[in-house]
């Protein structure tokens, strides 16, 4: 009975994406490392933080724009207010276990943005590298 229950719980966790891993790549976007993201930061690229407000409040990449994509803030109109369709935009969240940046990157590409950078490792990698945080 305990073995069956354990198997059921593991199956439910897998099927509900609790252990989901964000994709390595997003069609139409370029996956960037923390070092790549820092070079883009140094060159003035726009960073878009799609995390929830409590994560944003706890720390973020300086100058990033907060457009929480689970609260409906990450929209074609909101992104268009921040950047042109050919300008570099780096979309990040809480790393490989967070699907928000991949979802945001897919959406930005579908809206016609041609210079989308998918920062899959996100804020945790940025912070671990010792890059600036606000």
C-alpha positions in Angstrom: 0.0 0.0 0.0 2.7 2.5 0.9 4.7 1.6 -2.2 1.6 2.2 -4.4 0.9 5.5 -2.7 4.5 6.6 -3.1 4.3 5.7 -6.8 1.1 7.6 -7.2 2.5 10.7 -5.5 5.6 10.7 -7.7 3.4 10.3 -10.8 1.2 13.2 -9.8 4.2 15.4 -9.1 5.7 14.6 -12.5 2.4 15.1 -14.3 1.7 18.4 -12.6 5.1 19.9 -13.6 6.3 20.4 -10.1 9.7 19.1 -11.3 9.4 20.8 -14.7 12.6 22.0 -16.3 12.5 24.9 -18.7 13.6 24.0 -22.3 17.2 24.5 -23.3 16.2 26.6 -26.3 13.3 28.6 -27.6 12.7 28.8 -31.4 13.5 32.2 -32.6 15.4 33.3 -29.5 19.0 32.9 -28.5 19.7 31.1 -25.2 22.3 33.1 -23.3 24.5 32.3 -20.3 25.1 34.6 -17.4 28.3 35.9 -19.0 26.5 36.5 -22.3 23.7 38.3 -20.3 26.3 40.5 -18.5 27.8 41.5 -21.9 24.3 42.4 -23.1 23.7 44.3 -19.9 27.0 46.2 -20.4 25.8 47.1 -23.9 22.5 48.5 -22.8 20.1 45.6 -23.6 16.7 45.8 -22.0 16.2 43.1 -19.3 12.6 42.0 -18.6 11.9 40.2 -15.4 8.9 38.0 -15.7 8.9 36.7 -12.1 6.3 37.2 -9.5 6.3 40.4 -7.4 7.7 38.9 -4.3 10.7 37.6 -6.2 11.1 41.0 -7.9 11.0 42.8 -4.5 13.6 40.4 -3.1 16.2 41.5 -5.8 16.6 41.9 -9.5 19.0 42.9 -12.3 19.5 46.7 -12.1 17.4 48.6 -14.6 15.2 45.6 -15.5 11.5 46.1 -16.3 9.1 44.0 -14.3 6.4 42.4 -16.4 5.0 39.4 -14.4 3.7 37.1 -17.1 1.5 35.1 -14.7 -0.4 38.3 -13.7 -1.0 39.4 -17.3 1.5 42.2 -17.2 3.7 40.7 -20.0 1.8 41.7 -23.1 2.6 42.7 -26.6 1.6 46.3 -25.8 3.6 46.4 -22.5 6.7 45.2 -24.3 6.2 47.6 -27.2 6.2 50.5 -24.7 9.7 49.4 -23.6 11.5 48.4 -26.7 11.5 48.2 -30.5 11.0 44.9 -32.2 14.6 44.7 -33.4 16.3 45.8 -30.2 17.9 43.3 -27.9 15.7 42.1 -25.0 16.8 39.6 -22.4 14.0 37.8 -20.7 14.7 36.1 -17.4 13.1 34.4 -14.3 14.2 32.1 -11.6 16.4 29.7 -13.6 16.0 26.3 -15.2 13.1 25.2 -13.0 11.1 28.3 -13.8 9.2 28.2 -17.1 8.3 31.9 -17.1 11.3 33.1 -19.2 10.8 30.4 -21.8 7.1 31.3 -22.1 7.9 35.0 -22.3 10.5 34.4 -25.0 8.1 32.3 -27.0 5.5 35.1 -26.8 8.0 37.9 -27.7 9.1 35.9 -30.8 5.4 35.4 -31.7 4.8 39.1 -31.4 7.6 39.8 -34.0 10.6 40.5 -31.8 13.7 39.5 -33.6 16.4 40.0 -31.1 15.1 37.9 -28.1 17.6 36.6 -25.6 16.4 33.7 -23.5 18.3 33.8 -20.2 17.4 30.3 -19.1 19.6 30.3 -16.0 18.1 33.6 -14.9 18.5 35.6 -11.7 20.1 32.8 -9.7 22.9 32.5 -12.2 23.3 36.3 -12.4 23.5 36.6 -8.6 25.9 33.6 -8.3 28.3 35.2 -10.8 28.5 38.2 -8.5 27.0 40.6 -11.0 25.1 43.7 -9.8 21.8 43.3 -8.0 19.3 45.8 -6.8 
